[in-house]
Amino acid sequence: MKTERVADTGIRYRRTGDGDLAVVFVHGFLDDQYAWDRLISRLATPGIECVTLDLAGCGDRDAVGGPYDYDRFADEAGRVVDALGKPFVIVGHSMGAAVAELVAVQRPDRARGLVLVTPVPLAGVHLPDETIEQFRSLGGDADGQRGVREQLSAAFPEAERDRLVATGLHLRPEVVRALADCWNTGHPRGERPSGYTGPVLILRGEGDGFVTKNMVDDAIAPRFTAVTALAVSEAGHWAHIEQAAHVATHLDRLLAEAQGTSTRAEGPPH
């Protein structure tokens, strides 16, 4: 594993493995790049390089100034993809799924796949003021952040839950408010069919009370032309952490297709 920086920027990213296909992971609200480690350690596809980064204002970049919006995040993640200089599959969780789509749309020649893990709609969630304020005010609120994670998960490993609560507490309150506004308001591109026409895999936790089946069926899946939408049992909003092995199985299948090979036998869906 090594850490590199995009030239002439403060954007740092981690590289694990070595291969002709990059798998780039974009974290979600209040999280950091290390939230992907459980999933990455369970991938079985050979010939891939896994890449993670912290979005501006989050994780190891919690002191970085704004703006904190989808265009900024997509620009930064896109710079990382461009620095890698190889075909890629991009994986995003929650609000990171919207970032991942924007990156793939802008690089159709090299994007081999798009994976959306419990994604919020690119067009935004549009919660009422009193509801979104509960998320906007989570900065510095340990009990509130822990409560959200417990409410929206089904099998969160305790150690990882506690680590992510501690991670979220490092985010400045103004960053948390801006991030909540970002995924609630959405991006104009989400109001029309996606410009990405390659293979899309949507994974939703069956126990996720936020990203529901209706949300996926009505506001997310119809925007894509080559989409597979699956539910992960015994998982909530953090399916990639709660059921890392099951999510890895689904991701390995897409990666094998992206490479034109098969790396593991087909098993029953989870």
VODREN-53317 format. One line per field, with one value per residue: residue number from 1; chain; x, y, z of N, C-alpha, C in turn. Coordinates in steps of 0.05 Angstrom, whole numbers. Layout:
BEGIN
i: [NUM	...]
ch: [A	...]
n.east: [X	...]
n.north: [Y	...]
n.up: [Z	...]
ca.east: [X	...]
ca.north: [Y	...]
ca.up: [Z	...]
c.east: [X	...]
c.north: [Y	...]
c.up: [Z	...]
% end
This chain:
BEGIN
i: [1	2	3	4	5	6	7	8	9	10	11	12	13	14	15	16	17	18	19	20	21	22	23	24	25	26	27	28	29	30	31	32	33	34	35	36	37	38	39	40	41	42	43	44	45	46	47	48	49	50	51	52	53	54	55	56	57	58	59	60	61	62	63	64	65	66	67	68	69	70	71	72	73	74	75	76	77	78	79	80	81	82	83	84	85	86	87	88	89	90	91	92	93	94	95	96	97	98	99	100	101	102	103	104	105	106	107	108	109	110	111	112	113	114	115	116	117	118	119	120	121	122	123	124	125	126	127	128	129	130	131	132	133	134	135	136	137	138	139	140	141	142	143	144	145	146	147	148	149	150	151	152	153	154	155	156	157	158	159	160	161	162	163	164	165	166	167	168	169	170	171	172	173	174	175	176	177	178	179	180	181	182	183	184	185	186	187	188	189	190	191	192	193	194	195	196	197	198	199	200	201	202	203	204	205	206	207	208	209	210	211	212	213	214	215	216	217	218	219	220	221	222	223	224	225	226	227	228	229	230	231	232	233	234	235	236	237	238	239	240	241	242	243	244	245	246	247	248	249	250	251	252	253	254	255	256	257	258	259	260	261	262	263	264	265	266	267	268	269	270]
ch: [A	A	A	A	A	A	A	A	A	A	A	A	A	A	A	A	A	A	A	A	A	A	A	A	A	A	A	A	A	A	A	A	A	A	A	A	A	A	A	A	A	A	A	A	A	A	A	A	A	A	A	A	A	A	A	A	A	A	A	A	A	A	A	A	A	A	A	A	A	A	A	A	A	A	A	A	A	A	A	A	A	A	A	A	A	A	A	A	A	A	A	A	A	A	A	A	A	A	A	A	A	A	A	A	A	A	A	A	A	A	A	A	A	A	A	A	A	A	A	A	A	A	A	A	A	A	A	A	A	A	A	A	A	A	A	A	A	A	A	A	A	A	A	A	A	A	A	A	A	A	A	A	A	A	A	A	A	A	A	A	A	A	A	A	A	A	A	A	A	A	A	A	A	A	A	A	A	A	A	A	A	A	A	A	A	A	A	A	A	A	A	A	A	A	A	A	A	A	A	A	A	A	A	A	A	A	A	A	A	A	A	A	A	A	A	A	A	A	A	A	A	A	A	A	A	A	A	A	A	A	A	A	A	A	A	A	A	A	A	A	A	A	A	A	A	A	A	A	A	A	A	A	A	A	A	A	A	A	A	A	A	A	A	A	A	A	A	A	A	A]
n.east: [17	10	15	-4	0	-41	-13	7	-35	-72	-93	-95	-86	-96	-64	-73	-50	-38	-50	-82	-132	-165	-198	-237	-256	-307	-325	-381	-428	-404	-364	-300	-242	-223	-266	-276	-242	-254	-285	-250	-209	-233	-242	-233	-215	-164	-110	-125	-124	-136	-163	-168	-196	-201	-256	-260	-257	-267	-247	-177	-172	-198	-190	-191	-213	-278	-311	-361	-387	-422	-398	-346	-328	-331	-295	-247	-244	-243	-195	-160	-172	-155	-101	-85	-88	-111	-159	-221	-264	-314	-334	-385	-411	-473	-478	-431	-440	-466	-425	-390	-420	-419	-364	-356	-390	-363	-319	-325	-296	-259	-285	-306	-345	-397	-412	-461	-471	-520	-545	-558	-606	-581	-607	-622	-650	-688	-711	-758	-751	-748	-732	-684	-653	-640	-599	-563	-546	-512	-457	-405	-436	-437	-473	-516	-495	-480	-530	-556	-526	-537	-592	-599	-573	-563	-528	-479	-411	-385	-335	-321	-364	-357	-308	-321	-357	-323	-291	-329	-338	-295	-305	-318	-372	-394	-379	-407	-459	-459	-449	-495	-533	-516	-525	-579	-602	-581	-559	-563	-557	-581	-635	-647	-640	-582	-517	-481	-472	-453	-443	-480	-483	-526	-529	-568	-580	-622	-644	-643	-670	-670	-648	-691	-726	-765	-744	-698	-721	-754	-726	-673	-651	-681	-655	-612	-585	-563	-570	-564	-599	-594	-611	-581	-580	-591	-567	-558	-554	-499	-479	-432	-398	-426	-440	-393	-368	-409	-421	-372	-372	-411	-388	-340	-359	-377	-328	-300	-329	-316	-263	-267	-263	-273	-273	-291	-335	-404	-451	-508	-551	-545]
n.north: [-24	45	116	170	235	279	315	382	393	385	336	272	201	131	72	4	-59	-83	-75	-77	-55	-5	3	48	79	115	149	158	203	234	196	163	147	99	69	32	-10	-62	-85	-83	-118	-167	-176	-217	-214	-219	-178	-125	-57	-25	36	90	151	212	255	327	362	319	260	249	298	338	391	419	473	497	498	449	408	370	380	398	352	312	332	328	271	255	276	242	193	206	213	161	137	93	42	40	20	50	59	79	102	118	187	188	156	188	222	186	171	220	224	179	191	233	208	168	136	107	87	28	7	21	25	29	36	30	80	150	189	222	268	288	283	314	324	348	412	407	355	348	382	354	321	360	383	348	354	348	321	267	228	235	221	168	148	154	118	70	66	62	17	-55	-95	-73	-77	-71	-46	-20	14	47	69	99	135	165	185	216	256	289	321	388	428	463	438	390	409	430	384	354	387	383	328	328	368	356	346	380	345	299	302	282	227	185	202	162	102	51	-13	-18	-29	-34	-36	-49	-45	-91	-77	-23	36	85	90	63	7	27	78	66	38	77	127	120	71	73	112	92	51	0	-35	-70	-86	-102	-132	-133	-179	-176	-127	-56	13	15	-27	-46	-50	-77	-126	-145	-189	-210	-166	-161	-207	-195	-150	-171	-203	-164	-139	-181	-185	-136	-144	-184	-236	-292	-298	-325	-377	-377	-362	-368	-311	-259]
n.up: [0	-15	-9	-48	-80	-118	-170	-156	-122	-60	-56	-34	-42	-31	-53	-66	-82	-150	-217	-282	-282	-247	-184	-157	-97	-65	-8	39	72	130	134	120	79	99	111	72	78	100	60	15	32	25	-28	-86	-137	-184	-210	-202	-179	-119	-98	-54	-26	12	15	6	67	98	136	134	112	139	151	105	64	38	-28	-8	-45	-97	-148	-134	-107	-147	-183	-154	-143	-196	-213	-186	-211	-263	-254	-245	-295	-323	-344	-305	-251	-213	-147	-104	-41	-12	-9	-36	-79	-116	-129	-153	-199	-228	-239	-272	-315	-339	-360	-402	-437	-407	-363	-336	-305	-257	-190	-143	-77	-30	-50	-50	-87	-145	-159	-110	-43	-18	34	83	118	175	181	151	181	226	208	189	236	261	270	314	350	386	407	373	323	332	342	292	260	286	281	225	209	206	221	242	254	318	331	284	277	322	309	263	284	316	274	246	284	279	237	220	245	205	159	161	158	106	76	86	63	10	-7	2	-30	-81	-150	-213	-257	-241	-253	-302	-349	-337	-360	-363	-394	-387	-352	-292	-223	-170	-102	-47	23	55	104	106	125	101	46	9	-22	-56	-66	-95	-139	-162	-165	-177	-205	-255	-285	-311	-364	-368	-319	-257	-200	-133	-70	-6	44	115	124	129	118	112	79	55	98	138	114	87	60	28	-5	-30	-61	-100	-123	-142	-184	-221	-231	-255	-302	-323	-335	-370	-353	-309	-240	-196	-176	-194	-145	-100	-99	-50]
ca.east: [0	25	-1	7	-14	-45	6	-1	-59	-70	-110	-80	-101	-82	-63	-68	-50	-26	-65	-89	-158	-167	-224	-236	-278	-315	-340	-406	-432	-390	-345	-273	-233	-218	-292	-276	-221	-266	-293	-226	-195	-248	-243	-217	-208	-136	-104	-138	-112	-157	-155	-187	-189	-219	-267	-253	-271	-272	-224	-151	-173	-219	-184	-192	-236	-299	-338	-365	-410	-417	-379	-319	-320	-327	-270	-224	-242	-236	-166	-147	-176	-138	-73	-80	-82	-118	-188	-229	-291	-316	-354	-391	-430	-490	-473	-408	-450	-471	-398	-380	-433	-409	-337	-359	-402	-343	-297	-338	-277	-243	-302	-314	-368	-405	-424	-474	-477	-541	-541	-579	-610	-565	-625	-627	-671	-708	-725	-768	-732	-744	-718	-656	-639	-629	-573	-545	-537	-497	-429	-397	-457	-430	-497	-532	-482	-482	-558	-562	-514	-551	-619	-600	-557	-574	-507	-455	-391	-383	-310	-321	-383	-344	-287	-333	-368	-300	-284	-348	-336	-273	-315	-327	-401	-401	-376	-429	-483	-456	-451	-523	-547	-507	-540	-608	-609	-574	-545	-581	-556	-598	-662	-650	-626	-553	-500	-464	-487	-440	-456	-485	-492	-537	-532	-583	-584	-651	-653	-638	-695	-666	-648	-710	-730	-780	-726	-681	-737	-767	-710	-644	-648	-692	-638	-590	-594	-552	-569	-572	-604	-596	-613	-562	-594	-578	-550	-572	-543	-471	-478	-404	-385	-442	-438	-371	-363	-430	-417	-348	-380	-425	-368	-321	-372	-376	-300	-293	-340	-301	-238	-273	-256	-289	-254	-302	-359	-429	-465	-535	-551	-549]
ca.north: [0	69	140	189	261	289	337	410	395	372	312	248	177	106	52	-22	-78	-75	-87	-60	-43	8	4	72	79	142	145	172	224	231	174	168	127	73	54	12	-31	-88	-95	-87	-142	-191	-179	-239	-210	-213	-159	-99	-39	-11	64	105	179	227	279	352	367	293	242	262	325	352	419	432	491	491	488	420	401	349	388	397	324	298	342	316	243	253	281	217	174	214	208	132	132	66	37	39	17	68	50	100	95	139	210	182	144	209	231	165	173	243	217	160	205	250	192	143	119	90	76	1	0	39	10	47	22	45	107	171	198	245	292	297	269	335	321	373	427	397	329	351	396	333	313	383	390	325	361	348	307	238	212	237	206	140	140	151	94	47	66	56	-7	-80	-112	-57	-86	-50	-32	-2	35	66	84	118	157	183	199	237	278	307	340	413	431	476	419	371	422	432	358	346	403	373	304	333	385	341	358	382	322	277	306	270	201	187	202	138	80	26	-30	-6	-47	-21	-54	-36	-62	-96	-64	6	51	110	84	42	-6	46	99	55	31	101	151	115	51	80	132	78	33	-27	-35	-92	-76	-125	-126	-148	-187	-171	-103	-31	34	11	-55	-54	-56	-97	-152	-140	-212	-212	-144	-168	-227	-181	-132	-188	-211	-141	-135	-202	-177	-113	-154	-205	-261	-301	-304	-343	-391	-364	-373	-356	-283	-253]
ca.up: [0	-16	-11	-68	-82	-145	-174	-153	-106	-34	-57	-30	-46	-25	-74	-56	-104	-175	-239	-305	-276	-220	-171	-141	-77	-55	17	42	91	156	134	109	60	112	113	51	82	104	34	-2	41	18	-57	-95	-165	-188	-230	-197	-160	-104	-93	-37	-21	29	2	20	92	112	142	138	99	153	154	79	61	18	-24	-4	-62	-116	-169	-122	-101	-172	-195	-140	-149	-224	-215	-178	-233	-285	-246	-247	-323	-332	-341	-277	-241	-191	-127	-85	-20	-3	-25	-53	-103	-135	-138	-171	-225	-242	-249	-294	-338	-351	-371	-413	-451	-389	-342	-342	-289	-236	-168	-124	-52	-16	-61	-50	-115	-154	-159	-83	-27	-13	59	94	133	202	180	143	202	244	196	187	263	273	275	343	367	386	411	349	302	339	339	264	251	297	270	197	204	215	232	243	273	339	330	261	284	341	295	245	301	322	250	241	303	270	216	231	241	180	138	164	147	77	64	87	42	-15	-15	3	-53	-105	-172	-236	-275	-232	-262	-328	-350	-333	-384	-363	-406	-382	-332	-266	-202	-147	-79	-25	46	60	129	105	125	87	18	8	-48	-73	-75	-117	-162	-174	-169	-183	-226	-282	-299	-324	-386	-364	-290	-240	-173	-115	-41	11	68	141	121	128	101	108	70	49	123	152	100	69	43	8	-24	-45	-81	-122	-136	-157	-209	-240	-239	-274	-328	-334	-345	-390	-342	-286	-219	-176	-185	-188	-122	-98	-91	-21]
c.east: [18	6	12	-10	-17	-28	-7	-28	-54	-85	-92	-98	-83	-85	-56	-70	-38	-41	-71	-116	-158	-195	-223	-261	-282	-333	-364	-405	-420	-369	-318	-265	-229	-243	-293	-257	-232	-274	-269	-211	-208	-251	-224	-208	-178	-133	-118	-121	-135	-147	-177	-177	-209	-230	-260	-270	-275	-246	-199	-150	-194	-215	-186	-217	-254	-292	-339	-391	-402	-397	-350	-310	-315	-301	-246	-221	-234	-206	-150	-149	-157	-109	-66	-74	-89	-148	-196	-258	-292	-339	-359	-413	-446	-486	-449	-416	-456	-445	-388	-393	-422	-381	-339	-370	-381	-320	-307	-318	-261	-260	-313	-338	-372	-421	-435	-483	-496	-540	-564	-582	-592	-581	-631	-649	-694	-725	-736	-748	-727	-729	-689	-640	-627	-602	-553	-533	-521	-468	-424	-416	-452	-455	-514	-521	-484	-511	-566	-551	-528	-579	-620	-583	-571	-553	-480	-435	-385	-358	-310	-341	-371	-323	-299	-347	-346	-291	-303	-347	-313	-283	-326	-357	-409	-398	-399	-454	-482	-459	-481	-539	-540	-524	-571	-617	-604	-561	-564	-580	-574	-627	-667	-635	-596	-539	-482	-481	-475	-454	-457	-495	-501	-541	-545	-585	-614	-662	-649	-665	-693	-666	-666	-712	-745	-762	-708	-697	-748	-747	-681	-642	-658	-674	-616	-601	-585	-548	-578	-575	-609	-598	-594	-576	-577	-559	-568	-557	-513	-466	-449	-388	-400	-441	-417	-366	-384	-427	-393	-355	-393	-405	-349	-334	-371	-347	-291	-304	-325	-274	-242	-265	-275	-270	-265	-328	-383	-442	-492	-533	-556	-567]
c.north: [25	93	159	215	268	314	365	413	383	346	287	223	153	86	25	-42	-67	-90	-67	-47	-31	7	26	74	107	139	163	193	216	209	182	145	100	57	31	-12	-59	-101	-101	-113	-168	-194	-201	-236	-204	-191	-132	-83	-24	16	77	133	190	251	304	356	342	278	257	290	342	382	434	449	483	501	458	412	381	356	387	368	308	307	329	286	238	257	256	196	181	209	178	124	105	63	34	31	35	60	73	92	120	164	206	168	165	220	211	167	197	238	199	174	221	235	166	125	100	78	49	-8	20	23	30	31	39	75	125	181	222	271	302	282	288	329	348	386	415	371	332	366	377	323	336	390	368	332	363	334	277	221	212	220	176	131	136	125	69	44	55	31	-32	-98	-97	-69	-64	-33	-12	20	56	82	105	141	176	198	222	261	297	327	365	416	444	457	399	383	424	405	349	362	392	349	309	349	371	357	359	358	299	280	293	243	205	187	179	115	53	10	-16	-28	-31	-41	-39	-55	-66	-82	-35	21	78	107	59	30	13	68	90	50	56	123	145	96	60	99	118	58	5	-31	-61	-82	-100	-115	-144	-154	-181	-147	-79	-12	30	-18	-64	-59	-79	-125	-150	-164	-214	-190	-150	-188	-213	-163	-148	-197	-188	-137	-156	-196	-154	-122	-175	-232	-268	-310	-321	-355	-375	-377	-360	-328	-280	-229]
c.up: [0	-19	-30	-68	-111	-148	-171	-138	-78	-33	-55	-33	-40	-47	-62	-79	-129	-197	-260	-302	-248	-210	-151	-123	-66	-32	18	65	118	157	123	91	72	116	92	57	86	77	16	6	33	-12	-66	-124	-168	-209	-227	-178	-146	-95	-76	-33	-2	14	19	45	109	117	147	126	113	156	127	76	39	-9	-20	-19	-82	-137	-158	-118	-126	-186	-181	-145	-178	-228	-207	-200	-256	-279	-248	-276	-333	-331	-312	-274	-216	-173	-108	-66	-13	-20	-43	-79	-125	-146	-159	-198	-241	-254	-273	-319	-353	-364	-383	-427	-433	-366	-350	-326	-267	-215	-148	-100	-35	-24	-55	-79	-121	-154	-131	-69	-21	12	68	113	161	202	172	165	222	234	195	214	276	279	305	361	366	389	386	327	307	335	310	253	261	285	241	189	215	229	232	262	293	336	307	265	302	327	277	260	308	298	244	259	296	249	230	226	215	156	138	152	117	64	64	66	14	-24	-14	-22	-79	-126	-196	-255	-267	-241	-289	-328	-349	-359	-385	-373	-402	-360	-304	-247	-178	-125	-56	-2	51	85	129	103	111	57	15	-20	-66	-83	-98	-142	-177	-182	-178	-207	-253	-298	-315	-345	-382	-334	-278	-212	-155	-86	-26	37	93	139	120	109	95	100	65	74	138	140	79	50	21	-13	-41	-67	-105	-137	-153	-184	-230	-249	-259	-301	-340	-345	-367	-380	-319	-265	-197	-186	-177	-164	-120	-90	-61	-18]
% end
